[in-house]
Amino acid sequence: MGMFDIIEKRRSYRGKFLPTAVPREHLVKIMQAGLAAPSGCNKQTVSLIAIDDRAVLDSVLGVIDPPCAATAPAAICVLSRRIIAYRDRCFAVQDYSAAIENMLLAIVELGYQSCWYEGHITDDDRICDKIAAILGVPEDYELVCFLPVGIAADEVTAPAKKPFEERAWFNKFGE
């Protein structure tokens, strides 16, 4: 698949996964893609934890309420550190966003599906803190995203998108 095909094929998949294990070498490739993403002032604020042990994954899934990705055979948790990169600016959100998108594209390239769960776990109930405790994440890191990884058991469908002309222009807004 070419890069543009992968971009077009990537979807947020919230369905069930097949019980097929994700080989560790695929998880490594996915994480390498994430860590290859650009980072503001090269501060490299992103770290990753892959979960391929069923007992650990079940512990993590057990604290996610409402539940999601219960049948995923693997997951990647994205960690971030707030480091000042330039003057008083921190680019941690941009850093982890770029890393997550790279991983989502790598996931599709390898034949898997995923969904970017961020707000669901970082909301007021702070599910992210419960997951971080299970995974032994140090306090100076924030767990910001949970990416289930697996082969989709259901059809992957595309949501309706607004036409290109309603969201992209040349030279001036709206033209």
C-alpha angles and dihedrals in degrees: 000000000000124000095257091049090053091049091051093046096050112106136167100255116199099165133101123295130222114250091244111130119240107234113240090236088061091050088051091052091049092049092046088054089052094048090048090064120111117270126202108260086347091280089145094213094170126093128171139211119197116203117205100147108100094214093053092043091050090051090052094044089049092067096047107100122209087033124244136175092012092159098045112127092207142009141192122218117206118217126194136192121204103231123167105242106176127012101315095335126118118193098188094122092051090045096053092040091057091046092050094050091050090051093047090054092047090049090056093044089056093050100259136113134221145165129226104240108187113125090042091061102030097049123113092289088063098215084167090069091053091050091047090053091052091050096044094241113176117244094248089065125072121210102225107167143027117204116188112206126202148104112292114247092196134048113283109229132193120235119230112273127200114250117273091245091061094056109027133051143165125245098341137034111269097009 
